[in-house]
C-alpha cells in the first residue's frame, strides 16, 4: 500500500512538473515538440520492452483488427491532448491546462454515463452541475468559453474511454499508440527539415527532444505500478496533485492572472471536486461495510 501511494504520488507530481520540462522547448513549435515526443517515446518504450522481453502482445494485435482500430483512435486523441497541453504551457496558459485536469474527473463521469451506461449517484450529478456552472460562469463573465481547458479535458477524457474499451497494459498500450503515430511523425520531421519548414536547433533543444521519450513514459509506468497496488479511490484523490501543481506554477512561477471570473470559476470547480471526492469516499466505506456484514 505505501509503495503504491509512493508510485502514484511520483507519477502525478511528475505530470504536474511537466511545464518545467516543456518550457525548455520553446524554440520549437508545439507541433514539432509533439512529433519528436512521438518518435522518442517509441524508442524508449521499445528499449523497455526489449529489456523485459514483452513482445507476445503484438500477436494479439495482429489477430484483432478491431483492437488495432481502437488504438488508432486512442493514439489520435493522445496526440491531440499532447498538442493542446504543450501549446498551453508554451503560450502562457498553464492555468488553463490546470483547469482542464481539474475538470477531467467530472468529464469522466459524463462519458461513463453516455457511453458505458454507468449511473452516477445523485451527489456525482450535483458535482458535475457545480463544475459546469463554474465553466459557464467563466464563459459568461470573460466573454469566451475556456476552450483550451475543455479541449485538454475532453481529449484526455475520450482517450481514457478508449483505453477502457481497448484493453492492453500501460506499457503495451503506449507502445502500440506510439508505433502507430511515430512513422507519420518521423516523415513529417524529415520533410520539414528537408524543405526548411522546421528551424535548426541547438544541442540543448535536441537533448530535450530526446529526453521527451523517457519523460513521457516514466510517469505512465509509475502510474500503472501505483494503480495495481492501491484502491482506485486513493488514486482518484491523488490525481488532483497534478492540476494543483499546475495552478500553483501558473500563478507563482509564471505570473498568470488569477482573479475575477477565473478565480470564481475555479472555486466552483474545486467545490465540485470536494463533493465528488467526499461522496466517493463515503460510498466506498459504505460498500466495504456492507461486504463485511455479509
N, C-alpha and C positions, 0 to 999 in steps of 0.2 A: 504494500500500500504506500509506504513512504517513498520507495523508489519510483513508483508510478506517478505520484504527485510531483516529484522532482523532475521526471521526464516531461510531464505536462507543463509545469512552470517554465522549464527551459525552452520548450517549443514556443509557447505563447510570448515569452519575453523576447526571444529572438525575432519573432514576427513583428513585435512592437518596435524593435530597434532597426527594422529594415530601412527606414529613411536615412539613417546614418550611412548605410552602405550605398544606397542608390543615389544619394546626393553626390557621391564621388563620380558619377557617370553623367553629370550634367552637360559635358561636352558632346554627348551623343543624344539623338532624339529618343523619345520613349519607344518608338517602333524599333529602332536599331538595338536598343537595350533588350527588348523582348526577343528579338531574333537571336541575339547572342545567348540570351538566357535559355532559349530552347535548345540550341546546339550544345552548349557546355553542360547543361543539365543531363542531356542524353549521354554525353561522355562520362560524366561522374556516375550516373546510376548503372551504366554498363560495367564500369570498373567494379562497383559494389556487387553486382550480380555475378561477375566473373569470380570474385573472391569467395562469395557464398555458394557458387555453383548452383544457382537457382534459375534454370532455363526451362524446366518442364512446362511451365505455364504457356510458353509460346505455342506448344502443340494444341492446347485448348483453344487458343485464339485462332489458329489456322482452321480448326474444325468448326468454328462458330462465327459465321459472317455477321449474325445479329449482335454478338458481343463486340466485334470489331466496329460495327456501325455506332453502337452506343458510345464507345470510347472515342470515336471520331468526333461525336457531338461534344462529349465532355472536354476533349482537347481544345476545341474551338472556344468553348466557354472559359476554360482556364486561360487561354491566350488573351481573350477579351478582358478578363479580370486583371491579368498582369499588366496589360497595356493601360487600362484606366487607372490602376493603382500607381504605376510608375509615372504616368503623366501627372497625376495629382501631386505626388511627392516632389517632383522636379519643377513644378509650376506654382508652388506656394499654396497648395490645397491639402496640407496634411490633416487639417481638421475635418475636411470633407471625407478623407479616407477613414478617419476615426469614426465619423458619423455612420459611414457605410457599414462598418463592422459592429457598431452598436445596434444598428437596425437588423442585422443579419439574423439573429435568433428568432425575431418576430416574422421575418420573411420566410424562415424555415417552417414556422407554424402554418402560415398561409399556404405554402406549397404542399405541405403534407396533407392539408385539408382538401385542396383542389385535385391533386394528382394521385395521392396514396389513400384517399378516403379515410384519413385519420380524423378523429373527432376531438378537437380541442375542448378542454374544460372551460367552464364559464370564466374563471379568473384569467385563463390564457386569452380568451376573446377580449376581455377588458384590457389586458396588457397590450394586445395588438391595436385596439382602438386608441389607447393613450399614445402609443408610438406614432400611429397615423395622424393623430391630432398634432403631435409635435412637428412632423414633416409638413403638414398643411399650414400650420402657424408660420413656419419659416418661409414657406412659399408665398403666403398672403402678405406678410409683413415686409419681406425683402423684395417682392415683385418677381421672383423667379423660383422655380422648383429646384431643390438641391439635387440636380440631375446626376452630378458626378457621384455623390454618395449613394444614390439609388442604383446607378449603374454598377458600382462596385458590389453592393449588396445583392442585386439581382443576378449578376453573372456568377458570383460565388454560390448563391443560394441554388440556382439551377444546376451549377456544377456538382454541388453536394447531392442534389436529387439524382442526377445521372449516375454518380458513383454509388448511390444506394441501390439502384436497379441494375447496375452493371458491375457485378462484384469481382474484384481482384484485390489482392493485398496492396498496401500503400506503396511499397517499392515497385511491385509489378505493374500496378496501375499507372504510376507516374512514368515508368519505363515505356509502357505502350503509348501513352499520350505524347511523350517527347519523341518517340520513334515515329509517330505519325506527323508531328509538327516539324521536326528538325530538318528533314530533306528540303522542304519548302523554304525554311528559314535560311539554310545554307545556300540554296540557289539565289535567294533574294540578296544575301550578303555579298556573294561573289559577283552578281550582276551589278549591284550598287557600287562596288569597288571598281569594277571594270569600266563602268560608264562615268565614274566620278560623282555619282549622286551622293555617296557617303563620304564624309570627310576623313582625312588621315588622322590617326590618334597617336598620342604619346604612349610610352611604356606604362605609365600609371593607369591610364584608361584601359589598356589591354589586360593588365593584371586583374583589374576588377571585372572585366568581361569574363575572364577565365574563372575567377572566383565565384561568379554568379551561379555556376553549376552546383558546387557543394553548398553554397549559401541557400539555394533553393531547396535542395534535397534534405539536408541535415535536420531542419526543424520538422519537416514532414515525417521523417523516420522517428524522431523523438516523440512526436505526437502519437504515432502508431504504437510505440512502445508504452506510452502512458495510458492510452485508451484501453490496452489489453489488461492493465493492472488495477485500474480504479473504476468505480461506478461512473456511468455516463453523467449522472447528476453532478458529480465532482468536476468532471471535465467541462460541464456546462457552466459552472461558476468560474473556473479558471479561464475560460475563453474571453472574459471581459478584461483580462490583463492586457491583451493586445491593443484594443481601442483606447484603453485608459492611458497606456504609454504614449500612443499616437497623439491623444488630445493634449497631454502634458508637454510633449515635444513641440507640437504645433504652436502652443501659446507661449511657453517659456524659452524654447530654444530658437524657434523660427519667427517669433513675433507676430503670429497671425491674430487677427482681431477676434475677440471672443466676448461679445457684448450684445445687448439688444435682442432682436428676434432670434439670433443664433443661440445665444445663451438660454433664452426661454424655451426654445425648441429642444435643446439638449436636456433641460431639466425634465420636460415631459417624457422624453425617451428614457432617461435614467429612472424615472418613477415607474415606467412600464417594465423596465428590466428588473427593478427591485421586486415588483409584484410578481413577475414571471418566475424569478428565482425562488422567492419565498413560497409560492404556490407549488413549484416543483419539488422543493424540499419537503413540504408538508404532505404532498401526495405520496412521495416516496416512503416517508416514515409510516404513513397510514397503511400503505401496501405491505411494508415489511411486518407491521404489527398484525395485519390480517393473516399473513402467511405463517407467522409464529403461532398464532392462536389455532390455526388449522392443524 
